[in-house]
Amino acid sequence: MVGRYEISDDGWAQIEDIVAPPQTMGRPRRDDRKMLNGIFWVLCSGAKWRDLPERYGPWSTVYDRFRKWRDDGTFEAVLSRLQLKLREDG
């Protein structure tokens, strides 16, 4: 069951390759889906980053991931993919 503001399994399958590319080096990242759900929680609820529930991880980590994805164009790529899917579905 998907919680409020969280991405469904189908939605995640459509964007997983953009948001969570394979990592070959370095320390393992925190779960990308959990980070994305935390970002959605803050953006949809209107709460402050510091009020993010602990189940999404440290608020500073979620905020850093948000800034990275915003700045490197990841969010634009996700929106383009989802808009294309909506067009295909009519």
Secondary structure, DSSP 8 states (H G I E B T S, - for coil): ---TT---HHHHHHHHHHHS----SSS----HHHHHHHHHHHHHH---GGG--GGG--HHHHHHHHHHHHHHTHHHHHHHHHHHHHHHH-
